[in-house]
Amino acid sequence: MRLDAVSKKTVGKIERLAESVIKSVKGRKNPFVEIPIRSLANVHFDKKKGVVQLGSQTQKRYFFNVAMAKKFMQTFLVSDACKELVESGKTTSIRDLYYITKHTIGDTRQNTFEEQDESDPIIEDLEVSLDALREELHLFASRKGSMVGPVTIRDSGDTIDLRRMGSGGWAVPSIVEENVVQLGKHEARYILLIEKDAVWSRFNEDKFWKREKCIIIQGGGQPPRGVRRMVQRLHAELRLPVYVLVDNDPWGFYIYSVMKQGSINLAYESMRMAVPSARFVGLSSFDKDKYELPMNVAIKMDDGDVARARQMLAYPWFADKRWQREIQEMVRSGVKFELEALSRRGISFITEEYLPKKLREKDWLE
Amino acid sequence: MRLDAVSKKTVGKIERLAESVIKSVKGRKNPFVEIPIRSLANVHFDKKKGVVQLGSQTQKRYFFNVAMAKKFMQTFLVSDACKELVESGKTTSIRDLYYITKHTIGDTRQNTFEEQDESDPIIEDLEVSLDALREELHLFASRKGSMVGPVTIRDSGDTIDLRRMGSGGWAVPSIVEENVVQLGKHEARYILLIEKDAVWSRFNEDKFWKREKCIIIQGGGQPPRGVRRMVQRLHAELRLPVYVLVDNDPWGFYIYSVMKQGSINLAYESMRMAVPSARFVGLSSFDKDKYELPMNVAIKMDDGDVARARQMLAYPWFADKRWQREIQEMVRSGVKFELEALSRRGISFITEEYLPKKLREKDWLE
């Protein structure tokens, strides 16, 4: 099978990892893999780039070390399976990879992996060690999300016109790397990432994307990796601004912040997933007055919400004065609002009045 | 706006409901709505039709009755909102409907609805009273799922070729009634409903649907209404058999049974959602031997699993000898298997060997 450029590069990385180990063995040295540390202590917010990033601390995983030998072996089992996947042009789920690499070792009763929670961290180790996203290793996590808009794409050889996707839309796959999905002709002016599928359906049914010439995409709550990577590629390759439309609650703010600068947990992927210039178009805590929402559609914040909001006040990426004011207003009022609350003003209020006004008046947060 | 035939019929039903009340008022009688009872006592399994059905018991909801007045009012608030939706050609989520119909009554502090768990049962009341699916009332619940295969459909005026959907597939909408989605030209021989998205991706990537001429569809676990209705329409209109591929655990069996004969909770929709002739193509409890699965990919059943499996032995729709044998084997062995366990035999074992053999040998349960 002939490999595309992305796959060739990935295979090369895996091979170099293996070669370094073989070299150690031949030199009668204790072979090791060097793995960047993925703990909070090695994560920082790069203010200039606007993303959460992994620092430079690494650890060495040795083969001749009782505490490390199993993980060392697992690392190469997983990398070997990934190499096979990439070379065969197949992709699979991380659950599947666990089954594929699960063996009983020789005549022992020892398994290579007992549970998937053993193989998942090895995948993450490999991602950071090789500087390759899991998608480049041909692995995917669960996916959600759909997309329509004035753009044509190619996916696995099929040309798909996202202007003609009906009410359902194109289901965004988990892996949207360049070797799978290519972006084609478009007339879009911006990208709108919507938190909720039901709200996305409103925007699609009202043909907002046609009228406004924008791409609308949703990820069913916190967008999965496929959707975030898609938004980043649309942003970078088509040079379009990104607007994020979420609920007025700490979870909505969090979704926005992960799209904007990545998350602490997966800091090593920020550069490939985040869009630091993404703009928050609501729902803002001040919109209840601006858009005359009756108080009976407000939801009382619970203790968890309040604690979460207070925590956010301390995040460096929410240090901006306007964000501080925004979060403080949420805490002060003690209430949160769902996007659907706007329907109290009319079923298409959100597509016909709310968002057009937001964009016209540049009433967003960054 | 000109209404299509489906919408006209629905509006007519709502109007007749309202007219019957007006007639009562004019006749100085206590107006009421007659609502079929949706409790277990009024649900039975129709062996001949092969579906779980609602019985004929009804209750009357009176306006002049302190205990019923609020619900009576709510019923008409919801039906009025649905009529507006249908007439305007718009659809919305049941969450949204709650917000749309939430008002504070006059100068009181009484709200029409306090929470969505008040409006949801009213929607169900209305569905059974009017004999109209919520989709016909232009309401949708959350959706999941994707579909590809040798079939062309029309969705909201767009022609969509499901043979050219790339790795993502077409995102199945919540509402797939005839007025939204129409089925066109096809070369499919059968429909394959797959429990898991990750497994569906394997079938799509391996182009199983192309080789086998079948439609593959997944609903991300328990398929949502849109997917079940889609499968039923494909089955009925294209006259294609339906095969269901699920995990070997009680949950997988349950998913199959809901697709086949409906569920107790939503018995009134069985006739529109169920496919009594649907066939179970595994994973069967006997496949561990037949397909030589090593025991280290088995998962031990917990107490909940065992209790659930025992419960299933008593269901009339699992009364068949072969099903009894199937469930008993699961209980006896004390283990369950995920579809991904088949990957232990090779990543494409499921598409190249397992399912082709199942179909060739007619090794399914009904």
Interface residues (C-beta under 8 A of the other chain):
Chain A: L85 S88 K90 T91 T92 S93 R95 D96 Y98 Y99 I100 K102 H103 T104 N111 F140 S142 R143 K144 S146 I153 R154 D155 S156 G157 D158 T159 I160 R164 M165 G166 S167 G168 G169 W170 A171 V172 P173 S174 I175 V180 V181 D197 A198 S201 R202 E205 D206 G220 P294 N296 V297 E338 E340 A341 S343 R344 I347 S348
Chain B: L85 S88 K90 T91 T92 S93 R95 D96 Y98 Y99 I100 K102 H103 T104 N111 F140 S142 R143 K144 S146 I153 R154 D155 S156 G157 D158 T159 I160 R164 M165 G166 S167 G168 G169 W170 A171 V172 P173 S174 I175 V180 V181 D197 A198 S201 R202 E205 D206 G220 P294 N296 V297 E338 E340 A341 S343 R344 I347 S348
